[in-house]
Amino acid sequence: MGAHTLSDVPLTRAFGVLRNVAREKYPPLRARLVRCQIADCEHANRRRQYAHVGHFGPGTICYASALDGLELEWQVGILAHELGHAWFLQRG
């Protein structure tokens, strides 16, 4: 079986599952996912950077198009990491 990507499991669906799990443990978490040209530029300059948080507000996770090319496990790990930043920023 080949590598799975979030294009196999729609990115918004995978993100929704992660967000719901995080909300159960760390309420109240508000988070949304946005593809972002700035994230694309940041990834072009720093190949290990696929996402950032807070540039459209503390609950917004912006991601680079390159995230779609990673294996599912990497995508989920990156999104979970960014959800942690979003939660921390919302704590005040």
ZIKARA-V811745 format. One record per backbone hydrogen bond with DSSP energy under -0.5 kcal/mol. CO is the residue of the C=O (numbers start at 1). NH is the residue of the N-H. E is the energy in kcal/mol with one decimal. If there is no record, write none. Layout:
# ZIKARA-V811745
co: [CO:CO]
nh: [NH:NH]
e: [E:E]
This chain:
# ZIKARA-V811745
co: [4:5:5:8:10:10:11:12:13:14:15:16:17:18:19:20:21:22:28:32:34:36:37:38:39:40:41:42:46:48:50:52:54:57:57:57:59:59:60:60:61:62:63:64:65:66:67:71:71:72:73:74:75:76:77:78:79:80:81:82:83:84:85:86:87:88:88:89]
nh: [72:8:9:10:13:14:15:16:17:18:19:20:21:22:23:24:25:26:30:61:63:40:41:42:43:44:45:46:49:50:64:62:57:54:56:60:32:61:54:62:34:52:36:67:68:69:70:74:75:76:77:78:79:80:81:82:83:84:85:86:87:88:89:90:91:91:92:92]
e: [-3.3:-1.7:-1.4:-0.6:-0.6:-2.4:-2.7:-2.3:-2.1:-2.2:-3.1:-2.3:-2.1:-2.6:-2.6:-1.7:-1.4:-3.4:-0.5:-3.0:-2.2:-1.8:-2.2:-2.7:-2.4:-2.0:-1.6:-2.5:-2.5:-0.7:-3.1:-2.7:-1.0:-0.7:-0.6:-1.8:-2.5:-0.6:-1.8:-0.6:-2.7:-2.2:-2.2:-2.0:-1.6:-1.4:-1.5:-0.7:-2.2:-2.8:-2.0:-2.5:-2.5:-2.6:-2.3:-2.4:-2.3:-1.7:-1.4:-2.5:-2.6:-2.2:-2.6:-1.5:-0.9:-0.8:-0.6:-0.5]
